[in-house]
Amino acid sequence: MAEDIEEIRRKKLLELQKKLAEQKKAEEEQIRQEMELEAQLQAIMKQILTSEARERLARVKLVRPELARQVELILVQLYQAGQITERITDEKLKKILAQVDARTRKEFRIKW
């Protein structure tokens, strides 16, 4: 009887270890895919943005990461659609940031 309980415990432990290993492998794969996607995104940004614009976008990413991500995705979509024919300067990026920010910003009103 004690041997049966011990055998059940061993099997359960092996199952849990196997599940844990599978989860870890899945997480590592997801991290690898995210890193690969980020590298591709940065390569495209390097092609379509001037160095000043890339610096500005990096600074925006520090303060408003969601805004920077939206702008990056918009720029990638435009690039892939062939709508970006020349490099985007800092001034153009400022305008794009302002437009995206205006569309996504929520206004809060406090009434007294």
Biopython code that builds the backbone (N, CA, C, O; Angstrom):
import numpy as np
from Bio.PDB.StructureBuilder import StructureBuilder

atoms = [
    (1, "MET", "N", (0.812, -1.188, 0.000)),
    (1, "MET", "CA", (0.000, 0.000, 0.000)),
    (1, "MET", "C", (0.865, 1.266, 0.000)),
    (1, "MET", "O", (0.623, 2.184, -0.783)),
    (2, "ALA", "N", (1.853, 1.312, 0.860)),
    (2, "ALA", "CA", (2.756, 2.463, 0.909)),
    (2, "ALA", "C", (3.541, 2.582, -0.391)),
    (2, "ALA", "O", (3.873, 3.680, -0.838)),
    (3, "GLU", "N", (3.834, 1.417, -0.995)),
    (3, "GLU", "CA", (4.556, 1.434, -2.265)),
    (3, "GLU", "C", (3.697, 2.021, -3.368)),
    (3, "GLU", "O", (4.205, 2.736, -4.232)),
    (4, "ASP", "N", (2.388, 1.728, -3.353)),
    (4, "ASP", "CA", (1.468, 2.273, -4.351)),
    (4, "ASP", "C", (1.378, 3.797, -4.227)),
    (4, "ASP", "O", (1.398, 4.512, -5.230)),
    (5, "ILE", "N", (1.281, 4.276, -3.011)),
    (5, "ILE", "CA", (1.206, 5.719, -2.774)),
    (5, "ILE", "C", (2.488, 6.388, -3.257)),
    (5, "ILE", "O", (2.448, 7.449, -3.880)),
    (6, "GLU", "N", (3.610, 5.767, -2.968)),
    (6, "GLU", "CA", (4.903, 6.321, -3.402)),
    (6, "GLU", "C", (4.992, 6.346, -4.933)),
    (6, "GLU", "O", (5.512, 7.301, -5.511)),
    (7, "GLU", "N", (4.493, 5.311, -5.577)),
    (7, "GLU", "CA", (4.497, 5.240, -7.050)),
    (7, "GLU", "C", (3.598, 6.323, -7.642)),
    (7, "GLU", "O", (3.951, 6.945, -8.645)),
    (8, "ILE", "N", (2.449, 6.547, -7.031)),
    (8, "ILE", "CA", (1.535, 7.605, -7.492)),
    (8, "ILE", "C", (2.199, 8.965, -7.341)),
    (8, "ILE", "O", (2.102, 9.805, -8.235)),
    (9, "ARG", "N", (2.866, 9.186, -6.229)),
    (9, "ARG", "CA", (3.576, 10.453, -6.008)),
    (9, "ARG", "C", (4.652, 10.668, -7.057)),
    (9, "ARG", "O", (4.803, 11.773, -7.578)),
    (10, "ARG", "N", (5.396, 9.627, -7.367)),
    (10, "ARG", "CA", (6.458, 9.739, -8.384)),
    (10, "ARG", "C", (5.871, 10.098, -9.748)),
    (10, "ARG", "O", (6.389, 10.963, -10.454)),
    (11, "LYS", "N", (4.777, 9.414, -10.105)),
    (11, "LYS", "CA", (4.137, 9.693, -11.399)),
    (11, "LYS", "C", (3.623, 11.126, -11.457)),
    (11, "LYS", "O", (3.785, 11.815, -12.464)),
    (12, "LYS", "N", (3.009, 11.564, -10.376)),
    (12, "LYS", "CA", (2.485, 12.926, -10.319)),
    (12, "LYS", "C", (3.621, 13.942, -10.420)),
    (12, "LYS", "O", (3.498, 14.949, -11.117)),
    (13, "LEU", "N", (4.714, 13.679, -9.731)),
    (13, "LEU", "CA", (5.874, 14.551, -9.773)),
    (13, "LEU", "C", (6.446, 14.621, -11.190)),
    (13, "LEU", "O", (6.802, 15.701, -11.662)),
    (14, "LEU", "N", (6.533, 13.497, -11.854)),
    (14, "LEU", "CA", (7.024, 13.471, -13.235)),
    (14, "LEU", "C", (6.105, 14.254, -14.168)),
    (14, "LEU", "O", (6.570, 14.970, -15.055)),
    (15, "GLU", "N", (4.799, 14.112, -13.960)),
    (15, "GLU", "CA", (3.834, 14.864, -14.773)),
    (15, "GLU", "C", (4.016, 16.362, -14.572)),
    (15, "GLU", "O", (4.048, 17.125, -15.537)),
    (16, "LEU", "N", (4.133, 16.778, -13.322)),
    (16, "LEU", "CA", (4.308, 18.198, -13.018)),
    (16, "LEU", "C", (5.612, 18.737, -13.600)),
    (16, "LEU", "O", (5.647, 19.846, -14.133)),
    (17, "GLN", "N", (6.689, 17.946, -13.497)),
    (17, "GLN", "CA", (7.964, 18.376, -14.066)),
    (17, "GLN", "C", (7.867, 18.510, -15.576)),
    (17, "GLN", "O", (8.429, 19.437, -16.160)),
    (18, "LYS", "N", (7.150, 17.577, -16.215)),
    (18, "LYS", "CA", (6.984, 17.622, -17.665)),
    (18, "LYS", "C", (6.188, 18.858, -18.076)),
    (18, "LYS", "O", (6.548, 19.542, -19.034)),
    (19, "LYS", "N", (5.094, 19.144, -17.343)),
    (19, "LYS", "CA", (4.287, 20.334, -17.633)),
    (19, "LYS", "C", (5.110, 21.602, -17.465)),
    (19, "LYS", "O", (5.038, 22.515, -18.287)),
    (20, "LEU", "N", (5.887, 21.651, -16.399)),
    (20, "LEU", "CA", (6.721, 22.816, -16.136)),
    (20, "LEU", "C", (7.743, 23.019, -17.254)),
    (20, "LEU", "O", (7.975, 24.146, -17.693)),
    (21, "ALA", "N", (8.344, 21.938, -17.707)),
    (21, "ALA", "CA", (9.317, 22.020, -18.791)),
    (21, "ALA", "C", (8.660, 22.501, -20.073)),
    (21, "ALA", "O", (9.249, 23.295, -20.806)),
    (22, "GLU", "N", (7.450, 22.037, -20.357)),
    (22, "GLU", "CA", (6.726, 22.466, -21.554)),
    (22, "GLU", "C", (6.372, 23.946, -21.470)),
    (22, "GLU", "O", (6.495, 24.671, -22.457)),
    (23, "GLN", "N", (5.932, 24.401, -20.296)),
    (23, "GLN", "CA", (5.594, 25.810, -20.107)),
    (23, "GLN", "C", (6.827, 26.684, -20.293)),
    (23, "GLN", "O", (6.767, 27.732, -20.937)),
    (24, "LYS", "N", (7.927, 26.250, -19.734)),
    (24, "LYS", "CA", (9.159, 27.018, -19.844)),
    (24, "LYS", "C", (9.603, 27.109, -21.304)),
    (24, "LYS", "O", (10.038, 28.163, -21.768)),
    (25, "LYS", "N", (9.487, 26.001, -22.012)),
    (25, "LYS", "CA", (9.862, 25.981, -23.427)),
    (25, "LYS", "C", (8.958, 26.910, -24.232)),
    (25, "LYS", "O", (9.438, 27.627, -25.110)),
    (26, "ALA", "N", (7.659, 26.907, -23.945)),
    (26, "ALA", "CA", (6.712, 27.777, -24.641)),
    (26, "ALA", "C", (7.017, 29.254, -24.351)),
    (26, "ALA", "O", (6.956, 30.091, -25.252)),
    (27, "GLU", "N", (7.343, 29.566, -23.101)),
    (27, "GLU", "CA", (7.681, 30.941, -22.730)),
    (27, "GLU", "C", (8.956, 31.394, -23.436)),
    (27, "GLU", "O", (9.031, 32.521, -23.925)),
    (28, "GLU", "N", (9.947, 30.525, -23.489)),
    (28, "GLU", "CA", (11.200, 30.864, -24.165)),
    (28, "GLU", "C", (10.968, 31.102, -25.649)),
    (28, "GLU", "O", (11.562, 32.006, -26.236)),
    (29, "GLU", "N", (10.106, 30.294, -26.256)),
    (29, "GLU", "CA", (9.785, 30.457, -27.677)),
    (29, "GLU", "C", (9.070, 31.784, -27.911)),
    (29, "GLU", "O", (9.347, 32.481, -28.887)),
    (30, "GLN", "N", (8.153, 32.129, -27.016)),
    (30, "GLN", "CA", (7.438, 33.386, -27.140)),
    (30, "GLN", "C", (8.397, 34.570, -26.998)),
    (30, "GLN", "O", (8.305, 35.536, -27.755)),
    (31, "ILE", "N", (9.300, 34.501, -26.051)),
    (31, "ILE", "CA", (10.285, 35.569, -25.857)),
    (31, "ILE", "C", (11.173, 35.692, -27.085)),
    (31, "ILE", "O", (11.483, 36.799, -27.525)),
    (32, "ARG", "N", (11.585, 34.550, -27.639)),
    (32, "ARG", "CA", (12.425, 34.566, -28.835)),
    (32, "ARG", "C", (11.689, 35.218, -30.005)),
    (32, "ARG", "O", (12.275, 36.006, -30.747)),
    (33, "GLN", "N", (10.402, 34.890, -30.172)),
    (33, "GLN", "CA", (9.615, 35.471, -31.257)),
    (33, "GLN", "C", (9.441, 36.975, -31.064)),
    (33, "GLN", "O", (9.520, 37.740, -32.025)),
    (34, "GLU", "N", (9.205, 37.397, -29.822)),
    (34, "GLU", "CA", (9.057, 38.824, -29.539)),
    (34, "GLU", "C", (10.352, 39.571, -29.829)),
    (34, "GLU", "O", (10.323, 40.673, -30.376)),
    (35, "MET", "N", (11.482, 38.984, -29.468)),
    (35, "MET", "CA", (12.771, 39.617, -29.729)),
    (35, "MET", "C", (13.028, 39.708, -31.229)),
    (35, "MET", "O", (13.544, 40.714, -31.715)),
    (36, "GLU", "N", (12.667, 38.658, -31.957)),
    (36, "GLU", "CA", (12.840, 38.645, -33.403)),
    (36, "GLU", "C", (11.970, 39.720, -34.056)),
    (36, "GLU", "O", (12.419, 40.430, -34.956)),
    (37, "LEU", "N", (10.726, 39.832, -33.598)),
    (37, "LEU", "CA", (9.815, 40.845, -34.110)),
    (37, "LEU", "C", (10.339, 42.248, -33.817)),
    (37, "LEU", "O", (10.288, 43.130, -34.673)),
    (38, "GLU", "N", (10.839, 42.443, -32.606)),
    (38, "GLU", "CA", (11.394, 43.746, -32.220)),
    (38, "GLU", "C", (12.608, 44.096, -33.082)),
    (38, "GLU", "O", (12.778, 45.251, -33.472)),
    (39, "ALA", "N", (13.447, 43.110, -33.380)),
    (39, "ALA", "CA", (14.618, 43.343, -34.227)),
    (39, "ALA", "C", (14.185, 43.742, -35.640)),
    (39, "ALA", "O", (14.782, 44.635, -36.242)),
    (40, "GLN", "N", (13.158, 43.087, -36.168)),
    (40, "GLN", "CA", (12.649, 43.437, -37.493)),
    (40, "GLN", "C", (12.070, 44.844, -37.488)),
    (40, "GLN", "O", (12.277, 45.618, -38.423)),
    (41, "LEU", "N", (11.347, 45.162, -36.430)),
    (41, "LEU", "CA", (10.756, 46.488, -36.306)),
    (41, "LEU", "C", (11.839, 47.563, -36.272)),
    (41, "LEU", "O", (11.723, 48.591, -36.939)),
    (42, "GLN", "N", (12.887, 47.320, -35.494)),
    (42, "GLN", "CA", (13.977, 48.296, -35.410)),
    (42, "GLN", "C", (14.704, 48.438, -36.749)),
    (42, "GLN", "O", (15.143, 49.532, -37.103)),
    (43, "ALA", "N", (14.832, 47.346, -37.485)),
    (43, "ALA", "CA", (15.473, 47.412, -38.800)),
    (43, "ALA", "C", (14.654, 48.277, -39.751)),
    (43, "ALA", "O", (15.207, 49.071, -40.512)),
    (44, "ILE", "N", (13.347, 48.121, -39.704)),
    (44, "ILE", "CA", (12.487, 48.947, -40.566)),
    (44, "ILE", "C", (12.558, 50.402, -40.128)),
    (44, "ILE", "O", (12.631, 51.299, -40.968)),
    (45, "MET", "N", (12.537, 50.644, -38.823)),
    (45, "MET", "CA", (12.631, 52.026, -38.329)),
    (45, "MET", "C", (13.942, 52.673, -38.776)),
    (45, "MET", "O", (13.982, 53.861, -39.096)),
    (46, "LYS", "N", (15.000, 51.886, -38.792)),
    (46, "LYS", "CA", (16.298, 52.405, -39.215)),
    (46, "LYS", "C", (16.278, 52.801, -40.690)),
    (46, "LYS", "O", (16.955, 53.747, -41.093)),
    (47, "GLN", "N", (15.504, 52.080, -41.488)),
    (47, "GLN", "CA", (15.414, 52.375, -42.913)),
    (47, "GLN", "C", (14.578, 53.611, -43.200)),
    (47, "GLN", "O", (14.907, 54.388, -44.097)),
    (48, "ILE", "N", (13.487, 53.804, -42.440)),
    (48, "ILE", "CA", (12.544, 54.855, -42.812)),
    (48, "ILE", "C", (12.665, 56.136, -41.986)),
    (48, "ILE", "O", (12.105, 57.165, -42.365)),
    (49, "LEU", "N", (13.383, 56.090, -40.869)),
    (49, "LEU", "CA", (13.533, 57.289, -40.034)),
    (49, "LEU", "C", (14.966, 57.813, -40.086)),
    (49, "LEU", "O", (15.926, 57.047, -40.175)),
    (50, "THR", "N", (15.081, 59.131, -40.029)),
    (50, "THR", "CA", (16.416, 59.709, -39.893)),
    (50, "THR", "C", (16.908, 59.437, -38.479)),
    (50, "THR", "O", (16.127, 59.022, -37.623)),
    (51, "SER", "N", (18.179, 59.663, -38.226)),
    (51, "SER", "CA", (18.717, 59.384, -36.894)),
    (51, "SER", "C", (18.061, 60.269, -35.831)),
    (51, "SER", "O", (17.813, 59.818, -34.712)),
    (52, "GLU", "N", (17.778, 61.536, -36.183)),
    (52, "GLU", "CA", (17.119, 62.427, -35.227)),
    (52, "GLU", "C", (15.713, 61.929, -34.891)),
    (52, "GLU", "O", (15.283, 61.977, -33.738)),
    (53, "ALA", "N", (15.010, 61.454, -35.909)),
    (53, "ALA", "CA", (13.651, 60.946, -35.694)),
    (53, "ALA", "C", (13.679, 59.678, -34.834)),
    (53, "ALA", "O", (12.820, 59.487, -33.973)),
    (54, "ARG", "N", (14.667, 58.817, -35.073)),
    (54, "ARG", "CA", (14.789, 57.603, -34.248)),
    (54, "ARG", "C", (15.066, 57.966, -32.795)),
    (54, "ARG", "O", (14.519, 57.351, -31.879)),
    (55, "GLU", "N", (15.925, 58.975, -32.585)),
    (55, "GLU", "CA", (16.214, 59.417, -31.222)),
    (55, "GLU", "C", (14.956, 59.949, -30.541)),
    (55, "GLU", "O", (14.701, 59.652, -29.373)),
    (56, "ARG", "N", (14.179, 60.730, -31.273)),
    (56, "ARG", "CA", (12.947, 61.284, -30.706)),
    (56, "ARG", "C", (11.982, 60.144, -30.348)),
    (56, "ARG", "O", (11.389, 60.143, -29.270)),
    (57, "LEU", "N", (11.836, 59.196, -31.242)),
    (57, "LEU", "CA", (10.939, 58.080, -30.993)),
    (57, "LEU", "C", (11.400, 57.275, -29.772)),
    (57, "LEU", "O", (10.576, 56.791, -28.995)),
    (58, "ALA", "N", (12.696, 57.137, -29.612)),
    (58, "ALA", "CA", (13.230, 56.426, -28.447)),
    (58, "ALA", "C", (12.906, 57.180, -27.160)),
    (58, "ALA", "O", (12.576, 56.570, -26.142)),
    (59, "ARG", "N", (13.002, 58.512, -27.210)),
    (59, "ARG", "CA", (12.664, 59.314, -26.023)),
    (59, "ARG", "C", (11.172, 59.233, -25.716)),
    (59, "ARG", "O", (10.773, 59.148, -24.555)),
    (60, "VAL", "N", (10.354, 59.260, -26.760)),
    (60, "VAL", "CA", (8.907, 59.138, -26.568)),
    (60, "VAL", "C", (8.584, 57.774, -25.960)),
    (60, "VAL", "O", (7.697, 57.652, -25.115)),
    (61, "LYS", "N", (9.315, 56.756, -26.402)),
    (61, "LYS", "CA", (9.074, 55.397, -25.906)),
    (61, "LYS", "C", (9.335, 55.308, -24.403)),
    (61, "LYS", "O", (8.687, 54.525, -23.709)),
    (62, "LEU", "N", (10.266, 56.094, -23.903)),
    (62, "LEU", "CA", (10.552, 56.097, -22.470)),
    (62, "LEU", "C", (9.392, 56.676, -21.660)),
    (62, "LEU", "O", (9.081, 56.203, -20.567)),
    (63, "VAL", "N", (8.756, 57.715, -22.224)),
    (63, "VAL", "CA", (7.712, 58.422, -21.504)),
    (63, "VAL", "C", (6.323, 57.853, -21.793)),
    (63, "VAL", "O", (5.516, 57.665, -20.883)),
    (64, "ARG", "N", (6.060, 57.583, -23.068)),
    (64, "ARG", "CA", (4.746, 57.082, -23.486)),
    (64, "ARG", "C", (4.924, 55.877, -24.402)),
    (64, "ARG", "O", (4.773, 56.001, -25.618)),
    (65, "PRO", "N", (5.243, 54.721, -23.842)),
    (65, "PRO", "CA", (5.517, 53.540, -24.671)),
    (65, "PRO", "C", (4.358, 53.130, -25.567)),
    (65, "PRO", "O", (4.576, 52.638, -26.675)),
    (66, "GLU", "N", (3.125, 53.327, -25.100)),
    (66, "GLU", "CA", (1.980, 52.939, -25.918)),
    (66, "GLU", "C", (1.848, 53.831, -27.155)),
    (66, "GLU", "O", (1.491, 53.349, -28.229)),
    (67, "LEU", "N", (2.129, 55.105, -27.011)),
    (67, "LEU", "CA", (2.092, 56.026, -28.149)),
    (67, "LEU", "C", (3.198, 55.678, -29.146)),
    (67, "LEU", "O", (2.963, 55.636, -30.353)),
    (68, "ALA", "N", (4.389, 55.433, -28.640)),
    (68, "ALA", "CA", (5.509, 55.088, -29.514)),
    (68, "ALA", "C", (5.220, 53.798, -30.271)),
    (68, "ALA", "O", (5.525, 53.701, -31.459)),
    (69, "ARG", "N", (4.643, 52.814, -29.607)),
    (69, "ARG", "CA", (4.328, 51.537, -30.261)),
    (69, "ARG", "C", (3.289, 51.738, -31.356)),
    (69, "ARG", "O", (3.403, 51.151, -32.432)),
    (70, "GLN", "N", (2.276, 52.563, -31.093)),
    (70, "GLN", "CA", (1.259, 52.836, -32.111)),
    (70, "GLN", "C", (1.887, 53.492, -33.337)),
    (70, "GLN", "O", (1.596, 53.111, -34.470)),
    (71, "VAL", "N", (2.736, 54.463, -33.109)),
    (71, "VAL", "CA", (3.382, 55.158, -34.220)),
    (71, "VAL", "C", (4.262, 54.194, -35.001)),
    (71, "VAL", "O", (4.256, 54.206, -36.232)),
    (72, "GLU", "N", (5.019, 53.358, -34.297)),
    (72, "GLU", "CA", (5.863, 52.374, -34.978)),
    (72, "GLU", "C", (5.022, 51.454, -35.861)),
    (72, "GLU", "O", (5.381, 51.183, -37.007)),
    (73, "LEU", "N", (3.908, 50.980, -35.322)),
    (73, "LEU", "CA", (3.053, 50.071, -36.094)),
    (73, "LEU", "C", (2.442, 50.769, -37.309)),
    (73, "LEU", "O", (2.334, 50.177, -38.383)),
    (74, "ILE", "N", (2.048, 52.013, -37.138)),
    (74, "ILE", "CA", (1.503, 52.781, -38.262)),
    (74, "ILE", "C", (2.568, 52.956, -39.335)),
    (74, "ILE", "O", (2.303, 52.761, -40.521)),
    (75, "LEU", "N", (3.770, 53.322, -38.914)),
    (75, "LEU", "CA", (4.857, 53.526, -39.877)),
    (75, "LEU", "C", (5.202, 52.237, -40.618)),
    (75, "LEU", "O", (5.454, 52.261, -41.823)),
    (76, "VAL", "N", (5.215, 51.121, -39.909)),
    (76, "VAL", "CA", (5.507, 49.832, -40.547)),
    (76, "VAL", "C", (4.428, 49.492, -41.570)),
    (76, "VAL", "O", (4.733, 49.026, -42.668)),
    (77, "GLN", "N", (3.162, 49.727, -41.206)),
    (77, "GLN", "CA", (2.073, 49.452, -42.142)),
    (77, "GLN", "C", (2.197, 50.316, -43.394)),
    (77, "GLN", "O", (2.028, 49.830, -44.512)),
    (78, "LEU", "N", (2.494, 51.601, -43.197)),
    (78, "LEU", "CA", (2.664, 52.488, -44.344)),
    (78, "LEU", "C", (3.852, 52.064, -45.205)),
    (78, "LEU", "O", (3.785, 52.103, -46.433)),
    (79, "TYR", "N", (4.932, 51.661, -44.552)),
    (79, "TYR", "CA", (6.129, 51.214, -45.270)),
    (79, "TYR", "C", (5.828, 49.956, -46.080)),
    (79, "TYR", "O", (6.214, 49.854, -47.245)),
    (80, "GLN", "N", (5.146, 49.011, -45.465)),
    (80, "GLN", "CA", (4.835, 47.762, -46.153)),
    (80, "GLN", "C", (3.834, 47.968, -47.284)),
    (80, "GLN", "O", (3.823, 47.205, -48.250)),
    (81, "ALA", "N", (2.995, 48.993, -47.170)),
    (81, "ALA", "CA", (2.033, 49.302, -48.221)),
    (81, "ALA", "C", (2.681, 50.124, -49.337)),
    (81, "ALA", "O", (2.054, 50.399, -50.360)),
    (82, "GLY", "N", (3.945, 50.514, -49.130)),
    (82, "GLY", "CA", (4.655, 51.290, -50.147)),
    (82, "GLY", "C", (4.311, 52.770, -50.146)),
    (82, "GLY", "O", (4.587, 53.472, -51.119)),
    (83, "GLN", "N", (3.718, 53.246, -49.073)),
    (83, "GLN", "CA", (3.312, 54.642, -49.011)),
    (83, "GLN", "C", (4.400, 55.560, -48.476)),
    (83, "GLN", "O", (4.270, 56.782, -48.551)),
    (84, "ILE", "N", (5.463, 54.991, -47.942)),
    (84, "ILE", "CA", (6.597, 55.797, -47.488)),
    (84, "ILE", "C", (7.675, 55.689, -48.559)),
    (84, "ILE", "O", (8.257, 54.627, -48.783)),
    (85, "THR", "N", (7.921, 56.816, -49.209)),
    (85, "THR", "CA", (8.896, 56.802, -50.304)),
    (85, "THR", "C", (10.204, 57.473, -49.926)),
    (85, "THR", "O", (11.230, 57.241, -50.566)),
    (86, "GLU", "N", (10.176, 58.303, -48.893)),
    (86, "GLU", "CA", (11.406, 58.956, -48.441)),
    (86, "GLU", "C", (11.504, 58.841, -46.929)),
    (86, "GLU", "O", (10.523, 58.550, -46.244)),
    (87, "ARG", "N", (12.710, 59.076, -46.424)),
    (87, "ARG", "CA", (12.923, 58.954, -44.977)),
    (87, "ARG", "C", (12.137, 60.020, -44.226)),
    (87, "ARG", "O", (11.994, 61.154, -44.683)),
    (88, "ILE", "N", (11.638, 59.630, -43.079)),
    (88, "ILE", "CA", (10.842, 60.537, -42.257)),
    (88, "ILE", "C", (11.786, 61.325, -41.350)),
    (88, "ILE", "O", (12.578, 60.758, -40.597)),
    (89, "THR", "N", (11.679, 62.620, -41.444)),
    (89, "THR", "CA", (12.530, 63.503, -40.646)),
    (89, "THR", "C", (11.921, 63.700, -39.261)),
    (89, "THR", "O", (10.811, 63.249, -38.975)),
    (90, "ASP", "N", (12.671, 64.377, -38.423)),
    (90, "ASP", "CA", (12.223, 64.669, -37.070)),
    (90, "ASP", "C", (10.947, 65.503, -37.097)),
    (90, "ASP", "O", (10.029, 65.257, -36.315)),
    (91, "GLU", "N", (10.883, 66.488, -37.992)),
    (91, "GLU", "CA", (9.706, 67.358, -38.091)),
    (91, "GLU", "C", (8.467, 66.561, -38.503)),
    (91, "GLU", "O", (7.388, 66.753, -37.941)),
    (92, "LYS", "N", (8.619, 65.684, -39.466)),
    (92, "LYS", "CA", (7.488, 64.858, -39.895)),
    (92, "LYS", "C", (7.046, 63.934, -38.768)),
    (92, "LYS", "O", (5.851, 63.726, -38.558)),
    (93, "LEU", "N", (8.015, 63.383, -38.046)),
    (93, "LEU", "CA", (7.689, 62.489, -36.936)),
    (93, "LEU", "C", (6.944, 63.250, -35.844)),
    (93, "LEU", "O", (6.025, 62.699, -35.237)),
    (94, "LYS", "N", (7.316, 64.499, -35.579)),
    (94, "LYS", "CA", (6.602, 65.310, -34.594)),
    (94, "LYS", "C", (5.130, 65.446, -34.985)),
    (94, "LYS", "O", (4.241, 65.334, -34.141)),
    (95, "LYS", "N", (4.888, 65.688, -36.269)),
    (95, "LYS", "CA", (3.508, 65.840, -36.750)),
    (95, "LYS", "C", (2.739, 64.523, -36.597)),
    (95, "LYS", "O", (1.585, 64.515, -36.168)),
    (96, "ILE", "N", (3.381, 63.426, -36.949)),
    (96, "ILE", "CA", (2.737, 62.111, -36.830)),
    (96, "ILE", "C", (2.412, 61.820, -35.370)),
    (96, "ILE", "O", (1.316, 61.359, -35.052)),
    (97, "LEU", "N", (3.366, 62.090, -34.487)),
    (97, "LEU", "CA", (3.145, 61.870, -33.054)),
    (97, "LEU", "C", (1.976, 62.713, -32.549)),
    (97, "LEU", "O", (1.144, 62.234, -31.779)),
    (98, "ALA", "N", (1.918, 63.962, -32.984)),
    (98, "ALA", "CA", (0.837, 64.848, -32.549)),
    (98, "ALA", "C", (-0.511, 64.342, -33.045)),
    (98, "ALA", "O", (-1.496, 64.376, -32.306)),
    (99, "GLN", "N", (-0.564, 63.869, -34.295)),
    (99, "GLN", "CA", (-1.826, 63.361, -34.849)),
    (99, "GLN", "C", (-2.287, 62.115, -34.109)),
    (99, "GLN", "O", (-3.458, 62.006, -33.745)),
    (100, "VAL", "N", (-1.388, 61.189, -33.887)),
    (100, "VAL", "CA", (-1.753, 59.950, -33.200)),
    (100, "VAL", "C", (-2.140, 60.254, -31.761)),
    (100, "VAL", "O", (-3.092, 59.678, -31.235)),
    (101, "ASP", "N", (-1.404, 61.156, -31.127)),
    (101, "ASP", "CA", (-1.706, 61.520, -29.752)),
    (101, "ASP", "C", (-3.087, 62.172, -29.658)),
    (101, "ASP", "O", (-3.841, 61.892, -28.726)),
    (102, "ALA", "N", (-3.422, 63.038, -30.615)),
    (102, "ALA", "CA", (-4.717, 63.705, -30.598)),
    (102, "ALA", "C", (-5.856, 62.699, -30.764)),
    (102, "ALA", "O", (-6.922, 62.867, -30.172)),
    (103, "ARG", "N", (-5.638, 61.665, -31.558)),
    (103, "ARG", "CA", (-6.680, 60.652, -31.767)),
    (103, "ARG", "C", (-6.868, 59.751, -30.556)),
    (103, "ARG", "O", (-7.973, 59.274, -30.298)),
    (104, "THR", "N", (-5.800, 59.520, -29.821)),
    (104, "THR", "CA", (-5.873, 58.541, -28.740)),
    (104, "THR", "C", (-5.992, 59.158, -27.347)),
    (104, "THR", "O", (-6.335, 58.461, -26.392)),
    (105, "ARG", "N", (-5.722, 60.420, -27.225)),
    (105, "ARG", "CA", (-5.746, 61.055, -25.895)),
    (105, "ARG", "C", (-7.177, 61.194, -25.404)),
    (105, "ARG", "O", (-8.072, 61.594, -26.149)),
    (106, "LYS", "N", (-7.374, 60.859, -24.148)),
    (106, "LYS", "CA", (-8.675, 61.019, -23.512)),
    (106, "LYS", "C", (-8.631, 62.292, -22.698)),
    (106, "LYS", "O", (-7.645, 62.605, -22.030)),
    (107, "GLU", "N", (-9.721, 63.006, -22.774)),
    (107, "GLU", "CA", (-9.786, 64.260, -22.043)),
    (107, "GLU", "C", (-10.567, 64.035, -20.751)),
    (107, "GLU", "O", (-11.631, 63.415, -20.751)),
    (108, "PHE", "N", (-10.032, 64.538, -19.677)),
    (108, "PHE", "CA", (-10.670, 64.405, -18.377)),
    (108, "PHE", "C", (-11.160, 65.767, -17.925)),
    (108, "PHE", "O", (-10.452, 66.770, -18.018)),
    (109, "ARG", "N", (-12.382, 65.776, -17.437)),
    (109, "ARG", "CA", (-12.947, 67.032, -16.931)),
    (109, "ARG", "C", (-13.344, 66.813, -15.483)),
    (109, "ARG", "O", (-13.993, 65.828, -15.132)),
    (110, "ILE", "N", (-12.939, 67.751, -14.667)),
    (110, "ILE", "CA", (-13.298, 67.704, -13.247)),
    (110, "ILE", "C", (-14.306, 68.798, -12.989)),
    (110, "ILE", "O", (-14.040, 69.977, -13.225)),
    (111, "LYS", "N", (-15.470, 68.397, -12.501)),
    (111, "LYS", "CA", (-16.516, 69.373, -12.210)),
    (111, "LYS", "C", (-16.566, 69.610, -10.719)),
    (111, "LYS", "O", (-16.453, 68.683, -9.917)),
    (112, "TRP", "N", (-16.741, 70.882, -10.360)),
    (112, "TRP", "CA", (-16.810, 71.248, -8.947)),
    (112, "TRP", "C", (-18.236, 71.417, -8.544)),
    (112, "TRP", "O", (-18.518, 71.727, -7.386)),
]
sb = StructureBuilder()
sb.init_structure("model")
sb.init_model(0)
sb.init_chain("A")
sb.init_seg("    ")
for serial, (resi, resn, name, xyz) in enumerate(atoms, 1):
    if name == "N":
        sb.init_residue(resn, " ", resi, " ")
    sb.init_atom(name, np.array(xyz, "f"), 0.0, 1.0, " ", f" {name:<3s}", serial, name[0])
structure = sb.get_structure()
